[in-house]
Amino acid sequence: MRYNDLVYGAIEVPQEVWELFSDPILVRLRNISQAVLPVEMNPFGTAMNRFQHGLGVWWLLQHLCRREEFRHLSPTLPLAGLLHDAGNPPFSHTGDWFMRDAIGHDGETHLREVLIGSELAVRLRRLGADPERIADLVAGNAKPWSDLLAGSLDADNLDNIKRYGMAQGLDGVDYNAHRILDALQFSLGGDAIELDGGAFPEVQRWKHARRVVYRSVYSESHLGMAMMLQRALEIAYVRKEIAPSFWRFSDPEAIGHLLKTNDGTRALIERLRGLQAYNLVAAWDGTEPPFECNWSDWRVRKAVADDAAETAGAKPWQAAAYLGVGRDAKRISLLFRTPEGEVHPDSAEDPPQYRIRIYLHPRAASTKLLRLIDGDVVAFARRAVNGRFPKSVEPPKAVSAQAGF
């Protein structure tokens, strides 16, 4: 069967793989946005879904497994690529921290719970794939093979950046994913994946594309609306209005559920569906963490948003906050091997970007809050975090480095 893909054009999908597309697990992926914001809430208007992304990763790994040294990984590795996001909660990485608190899994480790024992697992075995091995590959627990899907430069990353960038119409995402895949090889000892040194310029183009994409992700009003969605989910979660079944909902199902919860969550969801962002009232950027906390933890963001709302005399749902370390820059852990047999690491990377943002509903504008911040959003955020967390908040151990944003 022929599938017309945004990134790779017409690709041929074997009938036995195409038949998997009717399984509820894969149907659900067609209703989960690749971006953290569903299409109806996305100020950029367009977003691919997790099924399209998974099929792109499948296609790249099919290409890789045509090579002799990787052929033994087929069909399990490509099918792991197809399913690698099937454990994600609704709203993609926005929900990872909440899901970890609720059931002890992030998107990668949750796949095992979703897949093992399912009808899809039976169908995968009929195709010669191992569902247990698929779960291990996605979770990064099958070294060195899992580095091809869950490493620092892998088929997931190669498809994700180009697909997101093309869907958003961004310039500067024109690297060649197949050329980088063709450069992947085994180390001389056969116990690690490395890169042919000739691919170094292409890898730098991918890293540039990654910076372009994440510049868009962290731009306004996208970041502000993403934090409004996280705030809506957080309020419902704290009020125990999120059942265990929620983590297997699609985006539309999750939106429908949140609209039936508390007034604050419902108001946020309705505002997001109308593409009405909150006002950005305070911002800070830096390359070093200004104080100790676990950046990207929803509880840290909640502390700052709660203090902002209280100071402004606003309702809790009328404030949202972002504290996070950006994923703009990424150092490749794979070594590059020159034709002379020498190996060298990736080049020096840009320093990580730390960001603090505070958002308020337009009707909650507060001169008192602005006076208290008085240009020092770091001090305000530090007081909020320290006041609510006497000790540093430990990150959930199962949450991957990719969780959140």
C-alpha positions in Angstrom: 0.0 0.0 0.0 1.2 3.5 -0.8 1.2 6.2 1.9 1.9 9.8 0.9 4.0 11.3 3.6 4.7 15.0 4.2 8.4 14.4 4.7 9.4 11.5 2.5 6.8 11.5 -0.2 5.2 8.3 -1.4 6.4 5.3 0.8 5.4 1.7 0.3 3.9 0.0 3.4 3.5 -3.8 3.3 -0.1 -5.0 3.5 0.6 -6.9 6.8 1.9 -3.7 8.4 -0.9 -1.6 6.9 -3.4 -3.9 8.6 -2.0 -3.0 12.0 -3.2 0.6 11.4 -6.8 -0.4 12.4 -5.7 -1.5 15.9 -7.1 0.9 18.6 -3.6 1.6 19.9 -2.6 3.0 16.5 -6.0 4.7 15.9 -5.4 6.6 19.1 -2.0 7.9 17.9 -3.8 9.5 15.0 -5.6 11.6 17.6 -2.6 12.7 19.6 -0.7 15.8 18.4 3.1 15.6 17.7 3.2 19.0 19.4 2.2 19.5 23.0 -0.8 21.5 21.9 -3.6 19.8 20.0 -4.4 21.4 16.6 -7.5 23.2 17.9 -5.3 24.9 20.6 -2.2 25.5 18.5 -1.6 29.1 17.6 0.5 28.0 14.7 -2.5 26.2 13.3 -0.9 23.0 12.0 0.6 20.0 13.8 1.3 16.5 12.7 0.1 13.6 14.8 2.0 10.8 16.6 0.9 8.2 14.1 2.4 10.1 11.2 5.6 10.6 13.2 5.7 6.9 14.2 5.2 5.9 10.6 8.1 8.2 9.6 10.3 6.6 12.2 9.3 3.1 10.9 10.2 4.2 7.4 13.7 5.4 8.5 14.4 2.2 10.4 13.2 0.1 7.5 15.8 1.9 5.4 18.5 1.2 8.1 17.6 -2.5 8.3 18.3 -3.0 4.6 22.0 -2.9 5.5 23.6 -6.2 6.3 24.8 -5.2 9.8 21.3 -4.2 10.9 19.2 -6.7 9.0 18.8 -9.0 12.0 16.9 -6.2 13.8 14.0 -6.4 11.3 11.0 -6.4 11.8 11.2 -5.7 15.5 13.2 -2.4 15.4 11.1 -0.8 12.6 7.9 -1.8 14.4 9.3 -0.4 17.6 9.7 2.9 15.7 6.0 2.7 14.6 4.9 2.2 18.2 7.4 4.2 20.1 4.9 6.9 21.1 2.0 4.5 21.9 2.6 4.9 25.6 2.4 8.7 25.6 -0.4 10.4 27.6 -2.7 12.8 25.9 -1.1 16.1 25.0 2.2 14.3 24.5 5.0 15.3 26.9 2.8 17.9 28.7 1.3 15.0 30.7 4.4 13.0 31.4 5.1 14.3 34.9 1.5 13.9 36.0 1.3 10.4 34.6 4.5 9.4 36.4 3.1 10.7 39.7 -0.2 8.8 39.1 0.9 5.4 37.7 4.7 5.4 37.9 5.5 5.6 34.2 6.5 8.1 31.6 5.6 7.7 27.9 8.5 5.4 27.1 8.1 3.0 30.0 4.3 3.1 29.8 4.4 1.4 26.4 5.0 -2.0 28.0 1.8 -1.6 30.0 -0.1 -0.6 26.9 1.3 -3.3 24.6 1.9 -6.5 26.5 -1.2 -8.7 26.6 -3.0 -6.7 23.9 -4.4 -7.9 20.6 -1.8 -5.9 18.9 1.0 -7.9 20.6 -0.5 -11.0 19.2 -0.5 -9.5 15.7 3.1 -8.3 16.1 4.2 -11.9 17.0 2.5 -13.2 13.8 4.8 -10.8 11.9 7.9 -12.1 13.6 8.3 -9.2 16.0 8.9 -9.5 19.7 6.6 -7.2 21.8 8.8 -7.5 24.8 11.8 -6.5 22.7 9.9 -3.6 21.3 9.2 -2.3 24.8 12.9 -2.6 25.7 14.0 -0.8 22.6 11.6 2.1 23.2 12.6 2.4 26.8 16.3 2.4 25.9 16.9 -0.9 27.6 18.4 -2.9 24.7 21.9 -1.5 24.2 23.4 -0.9 21.8 20.4 -1.4 19.5 18.1 0.9 21.4 20.5 3.8 20.7 19.1 3.6 17.1 15.6 4.6 18.5 16.1 6.0 22.0 19.6 7.6 21.9 21.1 11.0 21.5 20.8 10.9 17.7 18.4 8.4 16.5 15.5 7.7 14.0 13.0 9.3 16.4 15.0 12.6 16.6 15.7 12.6 12.8 12.1 12.4 11.9 10.7 14.5 14.7 12.7 17.7 14.0 12.1 17.7 10.2 8.4 16.7 10.5 7.6 19.4 13.1 9.6 22.0 11.2 7.9 21.3 7.9 4.4 21.2 9.4 5.0 24.6 10.9 6.5 26.0 7.7 9.9 26.8 9.3 13.0 27.6 7.3 16.3 25.8 8.1 15.2 22.2 8.6 16.7 20.9 5.4 19.1 18.2 6.6 19.2 14.7 5.0 18.0 12.1 7.6 18.9 9.2 5.3 22.4 10.4 4.9 22.9 10.5 8.7 21.3 7.0 9.1 23.7 5.7 6.5 26.6 6.9 8.6 25.5 4.9 11.6 27.8 1.9 12.2 29.2 -0.4 14.9 32.3 0.4 16.9 35.3 -1.8 16.3 34.4 -3.7 19.4 30.9 -4.2 18.2 29.4 -3.0 21.5 28.4 0.5 20.6 26.9 2.6 17.8 29.0 5.3 16.3 29.0 7.6 13.2 31.1 7.8 10.2 33.1 11.0 10.5 32.0 12.0 7.0 28.5 12.7 8.3 29.7 15.4 10.7 28.5 18.3 8.5 25.1 16.8 8.1 24.8 16.2 11.8 25.6 19.9 12.4 22.7 20.8 9.9 20.4 18.6 12.0 21.5 20.3 15.2 20.8 23.7 13.6 17.4 22.5 12.5 16.8 21.4 16.1 17.6 24.9 17.4 15.2 26.4 14.8 12.4 24.1 15.9 12.8 24.7 19.6 13.1 28.4 19.0 9.5 28.1 17.7 8.5 25.8 20.6 9.6 28.3 23.2 8.2 31.4 21.4 5.1 33.3 22.4 2.2 32.6 22.3 3.0 28.9 21.9 4.8 28.5 25.2 2.2 30.5 27.1 -0.6 28.5 25.7 1.2 25.2 26.5 1.6 26.4 30.1 -2.1 27.2 30.2 -2.9 23.6 29.1 -0.5 22.3 31.7 -2.2 24.5 34.4 -5.6 23.1 33.4 -4.3 19.6 33.7 -2.6 20.3 37.0 -5.7 21.8 38.6 -7.8 18.8 37.7 -5.0 16.4 38.8 -4.6 18.0 42.2 -8.3 17.9 42.7 -8.2 14.2 41.9 -10.4 14.6 38.9 -8.1 12.5 36.7 -8.9 8.7 36.6 -6.2 6.1 35.7 -7.9 5.6 32.3 -7.2 9.3 31.4 -3.6 8.4 30.5 -4.8 6.2 27.6 -7.2 8.9 26.2 -6.7 10.6 22.9 -6.4 14.4 22.8 -10.1 14.9 21.9 -11.2 12.4 24.7 -8.9 14.2 27.2 -10.3 17.6 26.2 -13.9 16.3 26.6 -13.0 15.0 30.1 -11.4 18.2 31.3 -14.4 20.2 30.2 -16.4 18.2 32.7 -14.1 18.9 35.7 -13.8 22.0 37.8 -14.6 25.6 36.7 -11.0 26.7 36.5 -9.9 23.8 34.3 -12.9 24.3 32.1 -12.3 28.0 31.7 -8.7 27.4 30.7 -9.7 24.7 28.1 -12.4 26.9 26.6 -10.0 29.8 26.4 -7.4 27.6 24.7 -9.9 26.3 22.2 -10.5 29.9 21.3 -6.8 30.6 20.8 -6.9 33.3 23.5 -3.5 33.4 25.2 -2.7 34.9 28.6 -0.5 37.9 28.8 3.2 37.4 29.5 4.0 39.6 32.5 7.5 38.5 33.5 10.4 36.7 31.7 13.9 35.7 32.4 16.5 33.8 30.3 20.0 32.5 31.3 22.5 29.8 30.6 23.0 28.9 34.3 20.3 27.8 36.8 19.6 30.9 39.0 18.6 28.7 42.0 18.3 25.0 42.8 15.1 23.2 41.9 14.1 20.5 39.5 13.3 22.6 36.4 10.3 21.4 34.4 8.7 19.7 37.4 5.0 20.6 37.3 5.0 21.2 41.1 7.7 23.9 40.7 5.7 25.6 38.0 2.5 25.3 40.2 4.3 27.0 43.1 5.2 30.1 41.0 1.8 30.3 39.3 0.0 30.0 42.7 2.1 32.8 44.1 1.5 35.0 41.1 -2.2 34.5 41.3 -2.3 35.2 45.0 -0.2 38.3 44.7 -2.3 39.6 41.8 -5.5 38.9 43.7 -6.5 36.6 40.9 -8.1 33.1 40.8 -5.6 30.3 40.6 -6.6 29.3 37.1 -5.9 32.9 35.9 -2.1 32.5 36.3 0.3 30.1 34.7 4.1 29.8 34.9 7.0 28.1 33.1 10.3 27.2 34.6 12.4 24.9 32.4 15.7 24.1 30.9 15.3 24.1 27.1 15.9 21.3 24.7 17.3 23.7 22.1 20.9 22.5 22.4 21.8 18.8 22.3 25.2 17.1 22.5 25.5 13.9 20.5 26.9 11.1 22.7 27.9 9.0 19.7 31.5 9.1 18.6 32.6 10.0 15.1 35.1 7.8 13.4 37.4 9.2 10.7 38.7 7.2 7.7 42.0 6.9 9.5 40.3 5.1 12.4 40.5 7.9 14.9 37.4 8.7 17.0 36.3 12.1 18.3 33.3 13.3 20.2 30.8 15.8 19.0 31.8 19.4 18.9 31.2 21.8 21.8 27.5 22.6 22.2 25.7 25.8 23.0 25.0 26.0 26.8 21.5 25.0 28.0 18.9 27.7 28.1 17.0 28.2 31.4 13.8 30.2 31.2 11.2 31.6 33.6 7.9 32.9 32.4 4.8 34.2 34.3 1.5 34.6 32.5 -1.8 36.2 33.7 -5.3 36.4 32.4 -5.8 39.8 30.8 -8.5 40.7 33.4 -6.0 39.8 36.2 -3.5 42.5 35.3 -1.9 43.5 38.6 0.3 46.5 39.4 1.0 44.9 42.8 2.4 41.8 41.2 4.5 43.9 38.8 5.8 46.0 41.6 6.7 42.9 43.6 8.6 41.4 40.7 10.1 44.8 39.8 12.2 43.4 37.1 13.6 40.5 39.2 11.5 37.5 38.2 14.2 35.2 39.5 13.8 36.5 43.1 10.1 36.1 42.8 10.3 32.6 41.5 12.9 31.6 44.1 10.7 32.8 46.9 7.7 31.0 45.5 9.6 27.7 45.2 11.5 27.9 48.5 8.3 28.9 50.3 6.5 25.8 49.1 9.4 23.3 49.0 11.7 23.5 52.0 13.7 20.8 50.4 14.6 20.4 46.7 11.9 18.5 44.8 13.3 15.2 43.6 12.5 14.4 39.9 10.5 11.2 39.3 13.1 8.5 38.6 11.2 7.0 35.7 10.8 10.2 33.8 13.1 10.3 30.8 15.3 13.1 29.8 12.8 13.9 27.1 9.9 14.3 29.4 8.3 17.7 29.5 9.9 20.7 27.7 
